[in-house]
Amino acid sequence: MYKRKIITRMLPLLLMALLVLTTFMVTLNDGKAYAQKKTLFWGSSGNDVYALQQKLRQWGYYKGLADGTYGSSTYKAVTDFQRKNGLRADGVVGPSTWSALGYSDTADKLATKSDSTVADRGFVEESRDIALLARVIEGEASDEAYFGKVAVGAVILNRVRSSAFPDTIAGVIFQPRAFESVANGQVNRPLTKDSLRAAREAMAGSDPSGGATFFWNPSKDVSPWIWSRRVITTIGRHVFAR
């Protein structure tokens, strides 16, 4: 009888402890789910893109189908959201944008802080931008020699420094009709060691292009306007100009 009374009195405390533990585990799982969210950009796909589209549609930024593929409609929705929330409107969904969307975790934010460098007017975040730069190098210059790959990376960085272009690598890369590889999906090709190494070398200051802000392959159809630019050099199959 005495034991039964003790159990009866302890039961509410045990239930409360169980509730607290359950709440803690849910919170912990939410934190883990956030920590696993990837940095997204044009061409990304998967569950994180689907979650992003659902959230943006819920808040009225995204009008399209939540299909898990980051394309032009998602890019517009993301940049609109970033602009409205005082974030850099470059279309890249990293920790700051995820946090503004309601996925926040203090430890994850601290873990994702990275060194950064200022390239004249342009701000370059090394942790994600090397990968972005390498993707365009791979998409635009996969068949070029290593020297030509570095030159393509340098052109993108020269645009970041120029007041005539967006001031972030993502902004330059995803500027409409700026790069053929973004438009045709070649930017999503598997990365090679050479493209990553070329991106790092360009970020370190190497510029075989001689300060070019344009490059093109003259064997392909290009706008006649491009030939009005001052040609600096030719490397492999690409003409470089500014």
N, C-alpha and C positions, 0 to 999 in steps of 0.2 A: 504493500500500500504506500509505504513511504517512498519507495523507489519510483512508483507510478507518479506521485506528486512532483518529484524532482524532474522526471522526464517531461511532465506536462508544463512545468515552469520553464524548462530549458528549450522546449520546442520552438517558441517564438524567436528566441535568440539564435537558434540554429537556422531557422528559416531566413532570418535577417542576414546572417552571415553568408548563407547560400546566395541570397539576392545580390549582396555586395560583390561576392566573388564572380557571379554571372555577369554583372554589369562591368566589372573590371576586365573580364575575358573578352566581352564584346568590344569594349574600348580598345583593348590591346589588338584585337583582330582588325578593327578599323584602321589603327595606326599602321599595322603591317600591310594592309591593303593599299594605303596611301604610299607607303615606302616602296611598294612594288610598281607603282605607276611610272610609266616611261615618259621621257621627253618626246613629245609628238610634233610633227611638222608635216608639210605637204608631202604626200606619198606614203605616210604611215598607215598601218591598218591593224585591226585586231580589237580585242575587248576594251582596251583603254580608249580607243577612238570612239567606239560605240557609247561608252559611258560619257565621254566628252560631248558627243552629239546629243545624247538624251538630256544632259544638264543644260546645254545651250538652248535646246528646243523648249525645255521647261520654262526657261527664263525669257523666251521670246526672241532670241538672237538667231536661232537656226530654224529654217523653214523646210528643209529637205528631209529625206528619208534617213533614219539612223541606220546606216549600213556597215559601219565599222571601217569605212575607207575615207581618209583625209584628202579631199579634193578642193576645188575652187569654192564651193558653197561653205564648206567647213572653215576654210581659210578666212573667208569674208566674215563669218560669224565670230571666229576667234579674235580677229583684229578689231571688230566692232566692240566686242566685250572688253578687250584689253584697253582700248581707247577710253571707253566709258568708265573704266575702273582705275585710270591713271597708271596703267602698265605700259611698257614698251610694246607698241603695236607692230610686232614682227611676225605674228602668226605661229610662233614657237610656243608650245605649251610645256613650260618647265615648272619648277617648284612654286614660283610666285603666282603663276596663272592657276595652277592646281589649287593653291591655297585660297585664292580669290573665288574660286568655284565652290569652295566649301570643303575641300579635302586638305585638312591642315594637321600637321604633326611637328611639334617643336624639335624633337630629336632629328627628324628627317631633314628639316630645314638647315639645322646646324651641320649635318653630315654632308649636305649638298653644296655648301659654300666652297667656292673655288677661287684660285688666283685669277686675276684679270689684268689686262694691259690696255693702255690707251694708245691708239694709233692715230696721232694728230686729232682730227675731229671725231673719228669713229671709235666706238667702244666695242672691244672684242672680248667675249667671255670664252676663255680657252677650252673649258671642259666640254662644251657641246659644239663649239664652232669648228674645231678641228675635224670632227666627224662630218659636219655639214659641208665644209670646204672639200673634204676628201671625196664626198659623194658626187659633187659637181665635177671635180677633176676626173673621176672615174667615168662619169656620164659623157663628158665633153672630150676627153683626151685619153680614153682607154688604150687606143692604138698608137699613141704618141710615145716618143722616147721620154725618159725620166725628166730631162731638161725641159721638154715641152709641157709636161704635167705641172712642174713648178711654175712655169710661166702663166698657165691658165689660173692657178691659184693666186698668183700675184695680181692678175687683172682684177679679180674679185676684191682683193684687199685694197687695191688702188681706188676702186669705186667707193669702198667704205670711207676712204679718206677724202673723197671729192664731194664738194657741196652740191654737185649735180645729181647725186644718187643718194639712196637711203644710207643712214649712218650705222647700220649693223650688217653683219654678214648674212643673217637670215633675211633681212629686208632687201638686200641686193639680190640674193639668190631667188627669192620668190616674187620679185617685181614682175608684173605681168609681161610675158613675151620676152623676158630678158635672156633666158637660156633655153636652147632647144631641148636639152636633156631633161629639164623640169617639165616641159610641155609634153614630151613623148614618153616619159616614164623611165628613161635610161638612168636617171638620178637614183633609182632604186636598185640598180645592179649591185651584186655583192662587192664589197670593198676589197681592194687588194693592198698588200703591204706597200707597194710602190706609191699608190695614191695617198695613203695615210702619211708616208714619209715625205712625199711632196708637199702635202698640206702643212706639215710641221715646219718644213724648210721655208715655205713661203711666209708662214706666220713669224718665223725667226728673222725675216727681213730680206731673204733672197728674192731678186726680181730680174730674171732673164729677159722679161718683156721690155725693160727700159722705161718703165713708168706708164705702160699702156693701160687704157681703160676699155678697150674693145679688142676682140679677136674674132676671126671668122675663117671658114674654110672656103677658098675661092672656087673650089670644084662643085660646091653646092649652090643652090639658088639663094641669093642674098639680095637685100634691097640695094638699088644703085646708090642710095644715099650713103651707105657705109664707106664707099670709096672716096667720099669727100673728106674723110678723116685723115689726119696726117699719119702716114705709115711709118712705123719705127723699125720694125724688123720682121722677118719671116722665120719661124721655127717649125720644122717638120711641115705639116700640111696647113698650119695656121698663120694668118697674117695678123700682126699686132699693131695697133694704132691708138691714137688719143685725139 
